Amino acid sequence: MGIDRLDKRIIAFVQGDLPLKSRPFQGLATELGISEAEVVARLQAMADQGVMRRFGATLRHQKSGFAANVMVAWRVPAADCDRVGERLASFRRVSHCYHREICDGFDYNLFSMVHGRSEEEVRQLVEEMAREVRIDDYALLFSREELKKTSMRYY
């Protein structure tokens, strides 16, 4: 599927905050001179064809009461990374989970971002996660200040 001018405008629109209305695509459809149904159909087609991977809400965790955030760096045997990563990613308080190459001087290879209401709560959850995946070699890298938070934008 090729992406045309209308698709690009729709993509630009959904990358931003949608209007908090029962019909958030109505204004865009009017502006583009097409129906709301066509806007939705184009979004669905882009998703079905893999052009658009996902469409969803972004939770601003600190504003919603999740004040403690920690990146957990795990040292996992290479053969176990997929299994352990999938299990870590399944925890509700984990927003990100990545497998990375080991760097000189920092030999951790799996990273998960864990959110909670307090450092103590997050520490307890990480201990539970460690028991679950049977990995006890990890480092906690707590967030101290959010300097920037934006999503990637494509045009």
Beta strands, then each sheet from edge to edge (+ up, - down):
strand 1: 68-74
strand 2: 94-99
strand 3: 110-116
strand 4: 138-142
sheet 1: 2+ 3- 1+ 4-
end
